[in-house]
Amino acid sequence: MKKLAKALIPILMIFLLCVACDEADTSATHNATENESAQSDSTKEVDQQSSDTKKDTSTASKKQTTSDKDSDTTKEQPNKQATQKKPTKKQQTTSRKKLDNLEVHYIDVGQADATLFTFGDKAILYDTGDWKRNDTVQYLKAKNITKLDLVIISHPHADHIGQLAEMMQTFDIDEVWMTGHEHTSNVTENALQAVLDSKANYVEPRTGETFKVGDMKLAVTHPKTVTNQLNEESLSVLFTYGDIKFMFTGDADQAAESAMLNRHPSLKADILQLGHHGSSTSTSNEFLNQLDPKVAIYSAGKDNSYGHPNEDVIQRVKNHDITLYGTDVNGTIVVSSDGVSYTIKTNKEGTVSPKSTKSSQSKTQPKQQSKKQKETSTAQKDTATTNDNCININQATKDDVQQIKHIGPERAEDLIKQRPYSSVDDLTKINGIGPARIEDIKEQGLACAS
């Protein structure tokens, strides 16, 4: 029995060892399974995070692309790939904000200037027309205008400031801009007094100053200072409505235009009002090149004595492929715009073009002219030059009017004090000027009145 027990002990020990091994193996397998499961779950979580990250990255990428596209409509991105294209004009147009309808009325006021801006409940007037008429006042009344937010006078000559006094008495005017020039004509004195008698603010803006009336932005481009050069120092303004720009320079000359470009090298305009009624003194090639307008408009009286617009200016404008309108040909011209695009309507049908040149006329003349014919031809040529560069007795300076026969320093002062004149015959108001001297002045051909 003892021998049997001894024999069973090794077998029992082996059995117990095997059981222990199985439990260890089972435990190890279970733990491994748990670890694999945990690892699998962890892998799924990482994959999910990776997937989410990819989605976020993709979304961010799309947002960045959208941002790049949006910014591309206003500013070119320097690091763009060559495959990306700029938006077309049509795409740019549809992305802009449209504004209330703007109407710019280039009013037919004869040999003078007056332009009305209306947009929303706002109204601005640039120059007021001629002192001998009241057509600007009547035009505004016909358009049911009762209030003007701003009146701008380019300079105090009678064909620009002419109806300001009546304007001040007829309409509710918030603010008046003028150059600050001293001018002693009755028309200007009456206008200034009417401004003083009103409740309107009075401002003398200078180049570089900017203002805003509703959605209209106004940038003053000239003058920097004023002396006594009324035409040359005309108050010049760039009107910007949305993306459409309108340029007005009064009677500023080419030297003034050059000064504007020097101070404002990025100056551009879609629509330009020709300076000084289309006179040869204004609208240089340099000015047209820089502004790059698509349309030009001038205000002049039909068959005026100045010969406005000048034929060389007309040709210059057409050489720049600019569409040209004039109040003498087209009547009142109205530009309508929503700040994105514009349309133009005219009161009369007509095309502005240079008149027949002297060279084409000479083809019908015989090769040999008589002495009398030559004298007549020379006189006609001198008259044409005088018509384009005559001395306007309602506008010229004291020094200029002394070029007129029988007008010395004292009579020049008297001439200025007695303004305005409806014709050269009215110079009899000046002490010492009678009918005989009026005939001498007319024969000289320098003096004119408008």
Secondary structure by P-SEA (a helix, b strand, c coil): caaaaaaaaaaaaaaaaaaaaaaaaaaaaaaaaaaaaaaaaaaaaaaaaaaaaaaaaaaaaaaaaaaaaaacccccccccccccccccaaaaaaacccccbbbbbccccccbbbbbbbcccbbbbccccccccaaaaaaaaaaccccccbbbbcccccccccaaaaaaaccccccccccccccccaaaaaaaaaaaaccbbbbbccccbbbbcccbbbbbccccccccccccccbbbbbbcccbbbbbbccccaaaaaaaaaacccccccccccccccccccccaaaaaaacccbbbbbbccccccccccaaaaaaaaaabbbbbbcccccbbbbbbccccbbbbbcbbbbbbbccccccccccccccccaaaaaaaaaaaaaaaaaaccccccccccccccccccccaaaaaaaaaaccccccccccccccccaaaaaaaaaacccccc
